[in-house]
Amino acid sequence: MTSTHRDHQPEAFFDRLELTVRLKQIIRMKTIATCQRLIEAQILQAALGGSGIKAYLPEELTAQTSGNTYNYAIGGLRVQVEDEDADTAREILANFNKSAAESEIP
């Protein structure tokens, strides 16, 4: 009997899973903000991305499918960056929030 691509799928799956576990052990993430609405978290993610910092929203897919009620129940949506970028990211968000607050004043 010949081997098919389907026969190797479980092995490939476990190889990817093992790689994911190893990467999570290497890359440490810090939560730098928590938002109640997905759009707020995405705006912060975009602001950080525009400054060259990759930001992650771990609950993004759950929030897309469940709505704002779930977001409140879990305590908000986390905006995370890698440990080494945390201080810079906090500074960028502080400046971003300051600029946003100043632009709201008539």
C-alpha positions in Angstrom: 0.0 0.0 0.0 1.4 3.4 -0.9 1.6 6.3 1.5 -0.7 9.3 0.9 -0.4 12.9 2.0 -3.3 12.2 4.4 -1.2 9.6 6.2 1.3 12.3 7.2 -1.1 15.0 8.4 -1.1 14.0 12.0 2.7 14.0 12.2 2.8 17.5 10.5 0.2 18.7 13.0 2.2 17.6 16.0 5.4 19.1 14.5 3.7 22.5 14.2 2.2 22.2 17.6 5.6 21.4 19.2 7.1 24.4 17.3 4.3 26.7 18.6 4.9 25.5 22.2 8.6 26.2 21.8 8.0 29.6 20.4 5.7 30.5 23.2 8.5 29.6 25.7 11.0 31.8 23.8 8.8 34.8 23.1 7.4 36.4 26.3 4.5 38.8 25.9 3.3 41.7 28.0 -0.1 43.2 28.2 0.2 46.9 27.7 -3.5 47.9 27.4 -6.9 46.4 27.9 -9.9 47.6 25.9 -13.6 46.9 26.2 -14.3 47.1 22.5 -12.6 45.4 19.7 -12.3 48.5 17.5 -10.4 50.3 20.4 -7.9 47.4 20.6 -7.5 47.4 16.8 -6.8 51.2 16.8 -4.1 50.7 19.4 -2.7 47.8 17.4 -2.6 50.0 14.3 -0.9 52.9 16.2 1.8 50.5 17.5 2.2 48.9 14.1 2.7 52.3 12.5 5.6 52.8 14.9 7.1 49.5 14.0 6.0 47.5 17.0 4.0 44.3 16.3 1.0 44.1 18.7 -1.2 41.1 19.2 -4.8 40.8 20.2 -5.2 37.3 21.7 -9.0 37.5 22.1 -9.6 39.1 18.7 -11.4 36.2 17.1 -13.5 35.4 20.1 -14.5 39.1 20.3 -15.5 39.1 16.6 -17.8 36.2 17.1 -19.3 36.9 20.5 -19.8 40.6 20.8 -19.2 43.2 23.4 -21.0 41.4 26.3 -18.3 38.7 26.3 -15.6 41.3 26.2 -16.9 42.8 29.5 -17.3 39.4 31.0 -13.6 38.5 30.4 -12.4 41.8 31.7 -11.6 43.3 28.3 -9.4 42.6 25.3 -5.7 42.5 25.8 -3.2 44.4 23.6 0.1 42.6 23.9 3.6 43.1 22.7 6.9 41.2 23.1 8.7 41.9 26.4 11.5 43.8 24.8 9.0 46.3 23.1 6.8 46.9 26.2 8.4 50.1 27.5 8.5 51.7 24.0 5.0 50.6 23.3 3.7 52.1 26.5 5.4 55.4 25.7 3.9 55.4 22.1 0.4 54.7 23.5 0.8 57.4 26.1 1.7 59.9 23.4 -1.2 58.6 21.2 -3.7 59.0 24.0 -2.4 62.5 24.8 -2.7 63.5 21.1 -6.2 62.1 20.9 -7.3 63.9 24.1 -5.9 67.2 22.8 -7.7 66.9 19.5 -11.0 66.5 21.3 -10.7 69.9 23.0 -12.6 72.6 20.9 
